[in-house]
Amino acid sequence: MDNTIAVIGSGAGGLLTATLLAEAGFAVTLFEKGALYDQSQTRPYGVEEIEKNYSYGGITASIGRPPVNFVEGSAVGGGTEVNSGLYYRLPKPVFESWQKAYGYQKLDFAALEAYAEANEAEVGITHLPHAPTQLAQKLIDGCTALDWSHTEVPRLFDYANSSTRDQVAGIRNSFSVKLLPRFLEAGGRLLANTRVKCLQPEHTGWQIKTTCRQHFSVWSVFLGLGSIATPGLLKRSKIPGNWGRSCYLHPSVRVVADFGAPVNTAASGVGTTQVNQFVPDFTLGCSASGLHHLAAALCADAHSLQQLPQQWQHAGLYYASTSTGAGRVMTVGAQDLLNYRLTSDDMTLVNKALHHLITLLFAAGADRVYPCISHKTWITKERWQHVRPSVKLSDDGLMSVHVFGSCPMGSHQQVCSTDEEGAVYNQRGLYLCDASLLGNKLGVNPQGTVMSFARHVARSFIEKYG
């Protein structure tokens, strides 16, 4: 066993942690239930990528009213293989609220900023090398008309092949591309297609049992399975702790906007412009708006589906993302489930965000909009003066791409799962290194924060044992 370390899960936190530990001289084995894919062989946000790289083919929903559909990556690289790569550092006001809520005493904001700088240099964070796409420009036009603020969000992306706003090419800086080669070169061992069934403490470390009936004995374990699977594994392993008693999403509602003229191309991708006028309550932005995305959004409107092949370039798919609601992770046998609840006040905020998005799109020149909720009908600018569609508890159209905060880090043991270095309370050699460590009401894409927390956990371990 020696100084063997197991990292379970290869997403934004797990693969970064595994790479740093391997480069520090530890013998690291990385377990990943998904396969290793060559992302250059699949179209970004296409059907094949969804089938290969997403958990359950991209179809997962929370339990509760209304249900929230969410997605998680399931491949080597985790969510970095499938997400848009929009990158934010942890906002200082959010850090300060977490510091108070979870009792950060050693963890300081300056250190996280330094970790963020290191991550950005190593992985590659870039801005668009040209003007925004026409769909993103519509957000800017609406903000100009309404005097709202907006920002261009950098991405984990290489735009070397992107020359114009209508030919947005490039390569996603996923971790299978940016970090896996470093991990393997440092002597790391990858076990893809290997699902860990449970953990058992041993006298000098941990035993890992897989569904393939393999057993591994290791000195220390780092869990990076994500905010649902990490508490699920801990519960199935009967390890006592605050596992999954909290969990957070960014419930989002989408709207199709028809501008009556070409604004969309096959290369438009995800818009990097976001409306930040109302942060931290909600943000507004532009989703991937390919023909198949628009078809899925309009699936309840037979007439629009018939017209879509000829008219899709006139339309775009936009979102309003909120910081609201709360949930718990439940484990039933081998299945991990998210029970998520939105109160009446939460629903009020969701509908406020929806109405602001529609107001913005009309200010940007939309002829009509289609909210992807139970309303299921087009609304013209004239009708908008009299009709206010709302998300209801019976709706099934809410979605999220962010799941976090199920095992928060901090010194307040009554609510936290680990200490400020990611070490699980009362368990020697067991650490967390993923989005489960985060707190509540983040309000921005969590990947940058996950990477900073993971680097903090890895560096703390290396300083102590390296």
Secondary structure as UniProt FT lines:
FT   TURN            2..3
FT   STRAND          4..8
FT   TURN            12..13
FT   HELIX           14..23
FT   TURN            24..25
FT   STRAND          27..31
FT   HELIX           39..41
FT   TURN            44..45
FT   HELIX           47..53
FT   HELIX           55..58
FT   STRAND          60..61
FT   STRAND          69..70
FT   TURN            76..77
FT   HELIX           78..81
FT   HELIX           92..102
FT   HELIX           109..123
FT   HELIX           134..146
FT   STRAND          150..152
FT   STRAND          157..158
FT   TURN            160..161
FT   TURN            165..166
FT   STRAND          171..172
FT   HELIX           175..178
FT   HELIX           180..185
FT   TURN            186..187
FT   STRAND          189..191
FT   STRAND          196..201
FT   STRAND          206..210
FT   TURN            211..212
FT   STRAND          215..218
FT   STRAND          220..223
FT   TURN            227..228
FT   HELIX           229..236
FT   TURN            237..238
FT   STRAND          247..249
FT   STRAND          252..258
FT   TURN            266..267
FT   STRAND          273..275
FT   TURN            277..281
FT   STRAND          282..286
FT   HELIX           291..297
FT   TURN            298..300
FT   HELIX           302..311
FT   HELIX           312..314
FT   STRAND          315..322
FT   STRAND          326..332
FT   TURN            333..334
FT   STRAND          335..341
FT   HELIX           344..363
FT   TURN            364..365
FT   STRAND          368..371
FT   TURN            372..375
FT   STRAND          379..380
FT   HELIX           381..384
FT   TURN            385..386
FT   TURN            393..394
FT   STRAND          399..400
FT   STRAND          403..404
FT   TURN            413..415
FT   TURN            420..421
FT   STRAND          423..424
FT   TURN            425..426
FT   TURN            428..429
FT   STRAND          430..432
FT   HELIX           435..437
FT   HELIX           447..465
//
